[in-house]
């Protein structure tokens, strides 16, 4: 059944949008509770995750582990959806 849904979404050109939405949904699980609780805003567009935090310490920590976080998010959603993380 999942294959049929995925095939339909792909044919309709919606697969990427659903995967991008999924990235936002799994964010708290991937980054953990402490970072998730300090995430002020989170959105994804064209493979770029735009995120802001309430803590400059968390912002700096994310910048240091950015490449690993991109890999972890992509692994979690099962596709190469995230190309970059923009922290503002």
C-alpha positions as CSV (number, residue, x, y, z in Angstrom):
1,X,0.0,0.0,0.0
2,X,2.8,2.4,0.9
3,X,4.4,1.8,-2.5
4,X,1.1,2.7,-4.3
5,X,0.8,5.9,-2.3
6,X,4.4,6.8,-3.0
7,X,4.1,6.1,-6.7
8,X,0.9,8.2,-6.9
9,X,2.6,11.1,-5.1
10,X,5.6,10.9,-7.4
11,X,3.4,10.9,-10.5
12,X,1.5,13.9,-9.2
13,X,4.7,15.7,-8.4
14,X,4.0,15.9,-4.7
15,X,6.5,13.5,-3.3
16,X,9.2,16.1,-2.6
17,X,6.7,18.4,-0.8
18,X,5.6,15.5,1.5
19,X,9.2,14.6,2.2
20,X,10.0,18.3,3.0
21,X,7.0,18.3,5.4
22,X,8.2,15.1,7.0
23,X,11.6,16.8,7.7
24,X,9.8,19.4,9.9
25,X,7.9,16.6,11.7
26,X,11.0,14.6,12.5
27,X,13.1,17.6,13.6
28,X,12.4,17.2,17.4
29,X,13.3,13.5,17.2
30,X,16.5,14.1,15.3
31,X,17.8,17.1,17.3
32,X,16.6,16.0,20.7
33,X,14.3,17.7,23.2
34,X,16.7,20.4,24.4
35,X,17.3,21.8,20.9
36,X,13.7,21.3,19.8
37,X,12.5,23.3,22.8
38,X,14.8,26.2,21.8
39,X,13.7,26.1,18.1
40,X,11.8,29.3,17.4
41,X,10.9,28.8,13.7
42,X,11.5,26.0,11.3
43,X,10.6,25.7,7.6
44,X,12.0,24.1,4.5
45,X,12.0,25.3,0.9
46,X,13.8,23.8,-2.1
47,X,16.0,21.6,0.0
48,X,17.0,24.3,2.4
49,X,16.0,24.2,6.1
50,X,15.6,27.6,7.6
51,X,15.7,27.6,11.3
52,X,16.0,30.1,14.2
53,X,16.6,29.5,17.8
54,X,15.9,31.3,21.1
55,X,19.5,30.6,22.3
56,X,22.7,31.7,20.7
57,X,24.5,28.7,22.2
58,X,22.2,26.3,20.4
59,X,22.6,28.3,17.2
60,X,26.4,27.9,17.4
61,X,26.1,24.2,18.3
62,X,23.9,23.6,15.2
63,X,26.3,25.4,13.0
64,X,29.2,23.2,14.2
65,X,27.2,19.9,13.5
66,X,25.4,21.1,10.4
67,X,26.7,18.5,8.0
68,X,26.0,15.6,10.4
69,X,22.5,17.0,11.0
70,X,21.8,17.2,7.3
71,X,22.8,13.5,7.0
72,X,20.7,12.5,10.0
73,X,17.6,14.3,8.7
74,X,18.0,12.8,5.2
75,X,18.5,9.3,6.7
76,X,15.4,9.7,8.9
77,X,13.1,10.6,6.0
78,X,14.8,8.1,3.7
79,X,15.6,10.5,0.9
80,X,18.1,13.2,0.0
81,X,15.7,16.1,0.8
82,X,17.8,18.4,2.9
83,X,20.7,20.1,0.9
84,X,21.5,22.9,3.4
85,X,20.6,24.3,6.8
86,X,20.3,28.1,7.1
87,X,20.4,29.4,10.7
88,X,19.2,32.9,11.2
